[in-house]
């Protein structure tokens, strides 16, 4: 398949930094801003590829760390690459494993060479260098690969954040030099914690390496949302306007809109599917927690405007599925939440293109703040 990567801006909102665009990859194009469901191990839990498409999914994210451990990149390559392996013919982005190095810190030792960690699967020691991270992702055959970065918890000492940021820059150069595939775009990752000057320095040094896209990493790791927004607002304008901007591991619907407002194009997070598996549905009027007894006789759908299969059923039925531990409940709510996220960003794209994004975002944020936890749900009875 011939390499084809291009990012084209369609429109920038007149009232803020929000922008709509098209990102072309060898496995198709996607409209931005866009959300990537997380298919950590080559699967969005409980959701078939056809169901992902119907929900509005354009691109998915899989994880290098987990696929490295099992079934292994060699096996996936022999089976035709990750697209064929998981039967997803659209774009795929693979994370490099840097976040897992952080989240499994008690099992990991980071040196200048790379990370050495103990597998959570079988306990064996595994080395992951920047060169390894690129090689594994090239074996997987994703459309977009990420450089290996060093993520640290926030808050942290200035010394620790500076050290990890400098290492991330050096590792980014090694990843760039190790890249061989021309049909895979390699994105750089801006680190720097909450230090705005360090973020700016990292962004400047990475843009000199001329990556085809850039991510803002190391956020949503314990800091308040307002601090995350401040970092995004400062960092995004420093990245090339003609390249995709990706905010890693984010997040809540409000985080998506506040970050789109500040110029972000791509997002990923486990929240819609994880919350779906735990009986929580996203709506414009706040979350619906379907295990609550208030839904026991509620004939309403989660959202009467939503086209997803979950909204063809009553809240009472969906609650019943969860109370009985029927697997259909988590499947349906995962699909609903993904549909909600994709519809939200599709509406955001339309608002950007009519210079009305700020009003659109403010209306959504007001609904989420003011809506009751369960949309004023109560028992519904036959009219008499």
Helices and strands as residue ranges (DSSP letters): E 6-12, E 19-25, E 28-32, E 34-38, H 49-55, E 59-63, H 64-69, H 73-78, H 82-86, E 91-95, H 98-103, G 105-107, E 108-110, E 114-118, E 125-129, H 130-140, E 144-146, H 158-178, E 185-190, H 196-207, E 213-216, H 225-235, G 236-238, E 244-247, H 253-261, E 266-268, H 271-277, E 280-281, E 288-289, G 293-295, G 309-312, H 315-323, H 327-353, H 357-370
